[in-house]
């Protein structure tokens, strides 16, 4: 299975090379040299305080990102992106076995240092309706609840594979991805930094009208390295909006079912549900109420899993529930957003409980304030404060200060 990533990456390179040999015109050279380069700097201070014996984490990390996109030549283009993460304040466990001297000593901030080829892919447009992408790439589906890039961490999660997208079917955006390897946030120096998989992802967004769409999907993950995360998930997401007073009401309803797949030794079925309403007013104030449930198959002691998700965006920023509890989890949460001048302010309150049984897990309050200082520079202040009501979890507080620069 380790050969899959090499085959996928080299196939793209060989295909592009063979086309290039067929035409030595200056147009190809112009496409390569007339592209667009980008530089991103992201510096972040993160502190983690948990009610357990480990020392508080204090991490100051900086990510430098360089990328380049070529121009187009006969339907072809290419993109490359390279990251390097520095540790400036090292009082933390970076996770994934990347800082063994600090395992069991400090709290975890999952931002290992080192270099990474984050993306390297080739695009080919057969027509305006059909596009192909092969190589190492982001795969971000819907709100990233099931397939995402874990973009909050300094080292992003990317995928070695093939992505085909088409709008040839009326009112439909169809995407199919085959993934041979998942490049995880812990980097390639860690055994936890990659997963060899045989994964097929199908997502079809069907536009009903100007306000509503429905997106059915099928995600089949056969994980050769972590068999317990081999799953087959089928679901649909309905999203839209209606006018409500001096603003609009955004509505989402999503249902999914999951079962074991591939080499998974377990035999289970579990369900997922999510409903939300967000009232966005012309004044810049938004109020939301939502409910998300990840179920469990109690007869087989297995719960709903999301191994490719951008988990930080869900169930609280304190990341207490990165693994679904054995009894499943229900998350009832309320959101307040307000735009004050150039500042975007957000507050979220979560109430967590078991999906099966009557256990209360705890509550969490999340808050953030972010703004663009200028066109190229931004700053974000963010905090997460989890209060436990269960012996299975501990009180957790996290604070971030993040500065970004884009060129």
Beta strands, then each sheet from edge to edge (+ up, - down):
strand 1: 36-50
strand 2: 57-69
strand 3: 76-91
strand 4: 114-125
strand 5: 130-137
strand 6: 158-166
strand 7: 172-183
strand 8: 194-207
strand 9: 212-223
strand 10: 231-243
strand 11: 247-260
strand 12: 269-281
strand 13: 285-294
strand 14: 296-297
strand 15: 302-303
strand 16: 329-340
strand 17: 343-353
strand 18: 360-372
strand 19: 377-388
strand 20: 396-406
sheet 1: 1+ 2- 3+ 4- 5+ 6- 7+ 8- 9+ 10- 11+ 12- 13+ 16- 17+ 18- 19+ 20- 1+
sheet 2: 14+ 15-
end
